[in-house]
Amino acid sequence: MIRALWIRLTAHVDSFLLASLSLVLLLGLVVLYSASGQSIDRVLAQMANIGVAVAIMWAVANVPPQHILRLAIPTYIVGMLLLVGVALFGEVSHGARRWLHIGVTRIQPSELMRIAVPLMLAWYFDYRQAALRLRDFAWAALILILPVGLIAKQPDLGTALMIFASGFYVMFLAGLSWRVIVGLMAAAGASAPILWHLLHDYQRQRILTLLDPTSDPLGAGYHIIQSTIALGSGGLFGKGWLNGTQAHLDFLPERHTDFIFAVLAEEFGLVGGLILLVLFSIIIGRGLLIAASAPTLSTRLMAGSITLTFATYAFVNIGMVSGILPVVGVPLPLVSYGGTSMVTLLLGFGILMSIHTHRKLVQT
């Protein structure tokens, strides 16, 4: 009876994907303990975040993908209304208006759009697949640009870029022409001077700092300088767990969130960093296999976008910490401390599991 119950509970859980995710989450807790100054409370809070996120992942995995797709329009509309609410009534913190109070708690609606946007675009292209034309991609671009514009105005450029990437992946996988992509890239390059002046002062400073961090070593360049010192000082095998000087002597800022990869590299060295990259690669590879075997256009688009967006998050964070990309405030997926991001990520993996484990039912 217990075995039958276990089989029923895990029927829609991809064991290979779950095992890979579990290893990354475990590694994240180990690094977080050190990065947070050996704070048991912080680790317990993150474990609670993981518990909630895993429960949501399991629940979503048990919902057939066609039912998930029906939530695309209401989820997108609710997310847009919440973003408008942030613009009108949101709480200002550190010069940004990103949070919205709803009753007894507050939420960051931009996190919801990480799932809502690709879900909405997947539904739209599935609905229009019989007669897909260039104008359909134009309407899809509008669906994407509206939330991205509202989030960028908060300002939250990092999240805006990630949501733009998730939507772009759906459009690309749906068949967006390379000629259109190259044309848009050329137009973006030509309009770079205009876009430069539209950026906030601190955003322009981040780009300039990327080119020469030493121009402001105690100000805008401090984050990059300290993180690269931590990366380099770790060497091949690292200084050992809990022995990272950059983190424990408070040189490294945001060490339990955006710059947690620097803590990992300092204490576990190049080998530790490569282990994390291998685990990320396994997760990405599994996601792409699920996307390739998905039975319908909508499920292929959803699976592909979720997987490629996860890969983009990892690339941007590690690139940011390594000093090859500007600091845009993107957390390291599944490793950085945070509840909202954890829930959003594992919700996405729940959709992946749903697509994989329900594929035979959809095909028949």
C-alpha positions as CSV (number, residue, x, y, z in Angstrom):
1,M,0.0,0.0,0.0
2,I,2.8,2.4,0.9
3,R,4.6,1.5,-2.4
4,A,1.4,2.2,-4.4
5,L,1.0,5.5,-2.6
6,W,4.6,6.5,-3.4
7,I,4.2,5.5,-7.0
8,R,1.0,7.6,-7.2
9,L,2.7,10.6,-5.6
10,T,5.7,10.5,-7.9
11,A,3.9,9.5,-11.1
12,H,4.3,13.0,-12.6
13,V,7.7,13.8,-11.1
14,D,10.7,13.5,-13.5
15,S,13.2,11.7,-11.2
16,F,16.3,12.6,-13.2
17,L,15.4,16.3,-13.2
18,L,14.4,16.3,-9.5
19,A,17.7,14.6,-8.6
20,S,19.7,17.3,-10.5
21,L,17.7,20.1,-8.9
22,S,18.1,18.6,-5.4
23,L,21.9,18.5,-5.8
24,V,22.0,22.2,-6.8
25,L,19.7,23.1,-3.9
26,L,21.8,21.2,-1.4
27,L,25.0,22.8,-2.7
28,G,23.2,26.2,-2.4
29,L,22.4,25.6,1.2
30,V,26.0,24.6,2.0
31,V,27.3,27.8,0.4
32,L,24.5,30.0,1.9
33,Y,25.5,28.9,5.4
34,S,29.0,30.2,4.8
35,A,27.9,33.3,2.9
36,S,25.4,34.3,5.6
37,G,28.0,34.3,8.3
38,Q,27.0,30.8,9.5
39,S,23.4,32.0,10.1
40,I,21.2,29.0,11.0
41,D,18.1,31.2,10.8
42,R,19.0,32.2,7.2
43,V,19.5,28.6,6.2
44,L,16.2,27.5,7.8
45,A,14.4,30.3,6.1
46,Q,15.8,29.2,2.8
47,M,14.8,25.6,3.5
48,A,11.3,26.8,4.2
49,N,11.4,28.7,0.8
50,I,12.5,25.5,-0.9
51,G,9.8,23.4,0.9
52,V,7.1,25.8,-0.4
53,A,8.6,25.9,-3.9
54,V,8.9,22.1,-4.1
55,A,5.3,21.7,-3.0
56,I,4.2,24.1,-5.8
57,M,6.4,22.3,-8.3
58,W,4.8,19.0,-7.4
59,A,1.3,20.4,-7.6
60,V,2.0,22.0,-11.0
61,A,3.6,18.8,-12.3
62,N,0.4,16.9,-11.6
63,V,-1.7,19.4,-13.7
64,P,-1.9,18.4,-17.5
65,P,-0.2,21.1,-19.7
66,Q,-3.4,21.8,-21.6
67,H,-5.0,22.9,-18.3
68,I,-2.0,25.1,-17.5
69,L,-2.3,26.7,-20.9
70,R,-5.8,27.8,-20.1
71,L,-4.5,30.0,-17.3
72,A,-2.3,31.9,-19.7
73,I,-4.7,34.8,-20.3
74,P,-5.9,35.3,-16.8
75,T,-2.4,35.0,-15.4
76,Y,-1.1,37.6,-17.8
77,I,-4.0,40.0,-17.2
78,V,-3.6,39.7,-13.4
79,G,0.2,40.3,-13.7
80,M,-0.3,43.4,-15.9
81,L,-2.8,44.8,-13.4
82,L,-0.4,44.2,-10.5
83,L,2.4,45.9,-12.5
84,V,0.1,48.9,-13.0
85,G,-0.7,48.8,-9.3
86,V,3.1,48.9,-8.6
87,A,3.5,51.9,-10.8
88,L,0.6,53.7,-9.1
89,F,0.8,52.5,-5.5
90,G,4.0,50.5,-5.1
91,E,6.4,50.9,-2.2
92,V,9.6,52.8,-2.9
93,S,12.8,51.1,-1.6
94,H,16.4,52.0,-2.5
95,G,15.1,54.4,-5.2
96,A,13.0,51.7,-7.0
97,R,9.3,51.0,-6.9
98,R,9.0,47.2,-7.2
99,W,6.9,46.0,-4.4
100,L,3.1,46.0,-3.8
101,H,1.3,45.5,-0.5
102,I,-1.7,43.2,-0.7
103,G,-3.3,42.8,2.7
104,V,-0.9,41.2,5.2
105,T,2.1,40.8,2.9
106,R,3.8,42.4,-0.1
107,I,4.7,40.9,-3.4
108,Q,7.0,41.6,-6.4
109,P,4.6,41.2,-9.4
110,S,7.6,41.2,-11.9
111,E,8.4,37.7,-10.6
112,L,4.9,36.5,-11.7
113,M,5.6,37.8,-15.3
114,R,8.6,35.4,-15.6
115,I,6.0,32.6,-16.0
116,A,3.1,34.6,-17.3
117,V,4.8,36.1,-20.4
118,P,6.2,32.9,-21.9
119,L,2.9,31.1,-21.0
120,M,0.8,33.8,-22.7
121,L,3.0,33.8,-25.8
122,A,3.0,30.0,-26.0
123,W,-0.9,30.1,-25.9
124,Y,-1.0,32.9,-28.6
125,F,1.3,31.0,-31.0
126,D,-0.6,27.8,-30.4
127,Y,-3.9,29.6,-31.2
128,R,-2.5,31.2,-34.4
129,Q,-0.3,28.3,-35.6
130,A,-2.6,27.4,-38.5
131,A,-2.1,30.8,-40.2
132,L,1.1,32.3,-38.6
133,R,2.3,35.5,-40.3
134,L,4.7,38.3,-39.6
135,R,1.9,40.4,-38.1
136,D,1.3,37.7,-35.5
137,F,4.9,38.2,-34.3
138,A,4.2,41.9,-34.2
139,W,1.3,41.3,-31.8
140,A,3.4,38.9,-29.8
141,A,6.1,41.6,-29.5
142,L,3.5,44.0,-28.1
143,I,2.4,41.3,-25.6
144,L,6.1,41.1,-24.5
145,I,7.0,44.8,-24.6
146,L,4.1,46.0,-22.3
147,P,5.3,44.2,-19.1
148,V,9.0,44.7,-20.0
149,G,8.4,48.4,-20.3
150,L,6.6,48.6,-16.9
151,I,9.2,46.6,-15.1
152,A,12.1,48.6,-16.7
153,K,10.4,51.8,-15.5
154,Q,10.4,50.7,-11.8
155,P,13.4,50.6,-12.5
156,D,14.4,46.9,-12.5
157,L,16.5,46.5,-15.6
158,G,17.8,43.0,-14.7
159,T,14.3,41.5,-14.4
160,A,13.1,43.3,-17.4
161,L,15.9,41.9,-19.5
162,M,15.3,38.4,-18.2
163,I,11.5,38.6,-19.0
164,F,12.4,40.0,-22.4
165,A,14.7,37.0,-23.0
166,S,12.0,34.5,-21.9
167,G,9.5,36.0,-24.4
168,F,12.1,36.3,-27.2
169,Y,12.9,32.6,-26.8
170,V,9.2,31.7,-27.4
171,M,9.1,33.9,-30.5
172,F,12.3,32.4,-31.8
173,L,11.2,28.9,-31.2
174,A,7.9,29.7,-32.9
175,G,9.7,30.5,-36.1
176,L,10.8,34.1,-36.0
177,S,12.8,34.8,-39.1
178,W,16.6,35.3,-38.8
179,R,16.2,38.3,-41.2
180,V,13.8,39.9,-38.7
181,I,16.2,39.2,-35.8
182,V,19.2,40.6,-37.6
183,G,17.2,43.7,-38.6
184,L,16.1,44.3,-35.1
185,M,19.7,43.9,-33.8
186,A,20.8,46.4,-36.4
187,A,18.0,48.8,-35.4
188,A,19.0,48.4,-31.7
189,G,22.6,49.1,-32.5
190,A,21.6,52.2,-34.5
191,S,19.4,53.5,-31.7
192,A,22.1,52.8,-29.0
193,P,22.8,56.5,-28.4
194,I,19.1,57.2,-27.8
195,L,18.8,54.2,-25.5
196,W,21.9,55.3,-23.6
197,H,20.3,58.6,-22.7
198,L,17.1,56.7,-21.6
199,L,19.1,54.8,-19.0
200,H,19.2,55.9,-15.4
201,D,22.5,57.4,-14.2
202,Y,23.4,54.3,-12.1
203,Q,22.7,52.0,-15.0
204,R,25.0,54.0,-17.3
205,Q,27.6,54.0,-14.5
206,R,27.4,50.2,-14.3
207,I,28.2,49.8,-18.0
208,L,31.1,52.3,-17.7
209,T,32.4,50.4,-14.6
210,L,32.4,47.2,-16.5
211,L,34.9,48.7,-19.0
212,D,37.1,50.0,-16.2
213,P,36.2,49.0,-12.6
214,T,39.3,50.7,-11.2
215,S,37.9,54.1,-12.2
216,D,35.7,54.1,-9.1
217,P,37.2,51.3,-6.8
218,L,35.3,52.4,-3.7
219,G,32.0,53.2,-5.5
220,A,30.5,51.7,-8.6
221,G,33.5,49.4,-9.2
222,Y,33.6,48.0,-5.7
223,H,31.3,45.0,-6.4
224,I,33.2,43.8,-9.4
225,I,36.6,44.3,-7.9
226,Q,35.8,42.3,-4.8
227,S,34.0,39.5,-6.6
228,T,36.9,39.0,-9.0
229,I,39.4,39.0,-6.1
230,A,37.3,36.3,-4.5
231,L,37.2,34.2,-7.7
232,G,40.9,34.5,-8.3
233,S,41.9,33.8,-4.7
234,G,40.0,30.5,-4.6
235,G,42.5,28.9,-7.0
236,L,42.0,25.3,-8.1
237,F,40.5,23.7,-5.0
238,G,39.5,26.8,-2.9
239,K,40.4,27.9,0.6
240,G,38.0,25.5,2.2
241,W,34.4,25.7,3.5
242,L,33.9,28.6,5.9
243,N,37.4,29.9,5.2
244,G,36.7,32.5,2.5
245,T,38.3,35.8,3.5
246,Q,36.4,38.1,1.1
247,A,33.1,36.9,2.5
248,H,33.9,36.5,6.2
249,L,35.8,39.8,6.4
250,D,32.8,41.6,4.8
251,F,34.7,42.7,1.7
252,L,32.2,41.0,-0.7
253,P,28.8,42.7,-0.9
254,E,25.5,41.0,-1.4
255,R,27.3,37.7,-0.8
256,H,24.2,35.6,0.1
257,T,22.2,36.8,-3.0
258,D,23.6,38.2,-6.2
259,F,27.3,37.5,-5.5
260,I,27.0,34.0,-3.9
261,F,28.9,32.4,-6.8
262,A,32.0,34.4,-5.7
263,V,31.7,32.8,-2.2
264,L,31.4,29.3,-3.8
265,A,34.5,29.9,-6.0
266,E,36.6,31.3,-3.2
267,E,35.9,28.4,-0.8
268,F,35.6,25.5,-3.3
269,G,37.8,26.9,-6.1
270,L,37.6,26.2,-9.8
271,V,36.6,22.6,-9.1
272,G,33.6,23.7,-7.1
273,G,32.6,26.2,-9.8
274,L,32.8,23.6,-12.5
275,I,30.7,21.1,-10.4
276,L,27.9,23.7,-10.3
277,L,28.3,24.4,-14.0
278,V,28.1,20.7,-14.8
279,L,24.9,20.4,-12.7
280,F,23.4,23.4,-14.4
281,S,24.3,21.8,-17.8
282,I,22.6,18.6,-16.9
283,I,19.4,20.5,-15.9
284,I,19.5,22.5,-19.1
285,G,20.2,19.4,-21.2
286,R,17.2,17.6,-19.6
287,G,15.0,20.6,-20.2
288,L,15.9,20.8,-23.9
289,L,15.3,17.0,-24.2
290,I,11.8,17.5,-22.7
291,A,11.2,20.4,-25.1
292,A,12.3,18.3,-28.1
293,S,10.0,15.4,-27.2
294,A,7.0,17.7,-26.3
295,P,3.9,16.6,-28.4
296,T,2.4,20.0,-29.2
297,L,3.6,23.4,-30.3
298,S,2.5,25.1,-27.1
299,T,4.3,22.6,-24.9
300,R,7.5,22.8,-27.0
301,L,7.5,26.6,-26.7
302,M,6.9,26.6,-23.0
303,A,9.5,23.9,-22.3
304,G,12.1,25.6,-24.5
305,S,11.5,29.0,-23.1
306,I,11.7,27.9,-19.4
307,T,14.9,26.0,-20.0
308,L,16.7,28.7,-22.0
309,T,15.6,31.4,-19.6
310,F,17.1,29.3,-16.7
311,A,20.3,29.1,-18.7
312,T,20.3,32.8,-19.3
313,Y,19.8,33.5,-15.6
314,A,22.8,31.4,-14.8
315,F,25.0,32.9,-17.5
316,V,24.1,36.5,-16.6
317,N,24.8,36.0,-12.9
318,I,28.1,34.2,-13.4
319,G,29.1,36.7,-16.0
320,M,28.2,39.6,-13.7
321,V,30.2,38.1,-10.8
322,S,33.2,37.4,-13.1
323,G,33.3,40.9,-14.5
324,I,32.4,40.2,-18.1
325,L,28.8,41.6,-17.8
326,P,27.4,44.6,-16.1
327,V,26.0,44.3,-12.6
328,V,22.2,44.0,-13.2
329,G,21.0,42.4,-9.9
330,V,20.2,38.9,-11.3
331,P,20.4,36.1,-8.6
332,L,22.1,32.8,-9.2
333,P,19.2,30.4,-9.9
334,L,18.5,27.8,-7.1
335,V,21.5,29.0,-5.1
336,S,21.0,32.6,-4.1
337,Y,18.8,33.4,-1.1
338,G,15.3,34.4,-1.8
339,G,11.8,33.0,-1.7
340,T,10.0,34.6,-4.7
341,S,12.7,33.6,-7.1
342,M,12.9,30.1,-5.8
343,V,9.1,29.6,-6.2
344,T,9.1,31.0,-9.7
345,L,12.0,28.8,-10.8
346,L,10.6,25.6,-9.4
347,L,7.1,26.4,-10.7
348,G,8.7,26.6,-14.1
349,F,10.4,23.2,-13.6
350,G,7.0,21.9,-12.4
351,I,5.6,22.9,-15.9
352,L,8.5,21.0,-17.5
353,M,7.7,17.9,-15.5
354,S,4.0,18.2,-16.4
355,I,4.9,18.4,-20.1
356,H,7.2,15.4,-19.9
357,T,5.0,13.1,-17.8
358,H,1.8,13.9,-19.6
359,R,3.1,13.7,-23.1
360,K,1.8,10.2,-23.8
361,L,-1.7,11.2,-22.6
362,V,-1.6,14.2,-24.9
363,Q,-0.5,12.2,-27.9
364,T,-3.3,9.7,-27.6
